[in-house]
Amino acid sequence: MDICNQYLRKGNVLFKGIKNATEAELLALKELVDADIAAIANQIDEAKTKLITDHVYADAEWLHKAKKAKRFKGQLSQHIQNQLSQRRQIRREQYEKDPLPNLLEAIKIVLTPEQREKVLDMWKQLCP
């Protein structure tokens, strides 16, 4: 999860890194980014609540930075989601062209080696 470590160290990720990341890395990264967005939103909400209940204003510079960070992380989250959607679309198109690789991958994941052998032997018998 190199891209996640980079995000945790620096607080951001290059869009080029998103393009090169695996789907599992992107899902983990999106989870981290969305958690940060929620945390920032909670802090902003707390500041608003303090203003209403205690008439205490939040530091203007802090509030500006918090809103800016939330906006940036929101854009990052959206970019990750777009990348995931593009990859799903590509997989869908590939599946429509040739579903056999997906079937073979499912067989590899679900069946034991012995079961795989039986399926492949039966397939060879059924094929002309």
N, C-alpha and C positions, 0 to 999 in steps of 0.2 A: 504494500500500500504506500508506495513512494509518494504519490501525489497527495495523499492524506497527511503524511509526515511533513511534506513541504507546506501544506496549508496550515498545519498546527504550528510550525516554526515561524512562518512569515505572515500568516493571517490572510494570504491570498495565493492565487495560482495563476500562472500564465494560461491564456486561452489555448495556446499551442499544446500545453501539457494535458489539457482536457481532451483534445483531439487524439492524443497518443495513448491515453489511459484505457485500461480494460473496463468492461462494463461493471464488474464487481467493484473496481476502484471508484468509478463514477458514482455508483449507488452509495458507497460508504462516504465519499466526499459530499454528496448531496445531503446526506443525513447530518454530517458535521456542520455544513453551511446553514441548513435549515434550523438546527439547534441554536447556532449563533444568532440568527435572525430573531428567533423567539426570545432569546435572552435579552437582546438589545431592545426589542419591543416591550418586554416586561419592565426594563429599567426606565424607558421613556414613559410608560404608563404610571409607574411609581412616582416619577417626577410630576406628572400631571395631577395625580392624586394628592401629593403634598401641596401643590399649589391650591387646589380646591379646599382641602381640609385645613391646612395650617397656614395658608397664604405665604408659603415659602417658594420663591422662584428658584428654578434650577439654574446653574451656571450657563449662561447663554452660549459660551464657546463649547462647553461639554455637550449641550443639547444639539448644537449644530453638527459637531463631530459624530454624535450618536446617530443622528438622522442620515448623515452622509454615509456612514458605515453600513447602516441598515439598507440603504438604497443600493450601495455597491454590492453587498452580499446578496441582495435580491436579484440583481442582474446576473451575478455569478451563478446562483441557483437556477435561474431561467436558462442560462447558457448550457449548464449541465443537462437540464431537462431536454433542451432542444437536441443536444448530442445523443442522448439516449433514444429520443424519438426517431431521429434519423437512422440510427442503427437498427431499431426495430423495423422500420420501413424497409430497409435493405434486406433484413432477414426474411420479411414477409414476401418480398419480390423474389428472392432466391428460392423460397419454399414453393411459390407458385410455379416457378420454372421447373424445379426438380425436387420433389419432397423426399426422395430416397436418402440423401445424406442425413436428414433429420431423423428418419426412421432408424437408420443404422446407429446414430448417436444415442437415441433413446434405448435401443436394444443394448448397447454397450453399458449404459448407465444402470438400467433396471435388472438385466439378467445376469446370472452367474456365468462364468466361462463355460461350464458344461451346458447350460441352457442355450447359450449363444451358439455353441457347436451344433446342437440339435436343430435349432432354427435354421442355421446356414445349410446344414445337410438336407433338411426338408426343402429348402428353397432351391437347392441344386437339383433335387429330384423333380421339382415342379416346373423348373425352367426347361424350355425346349433345347 
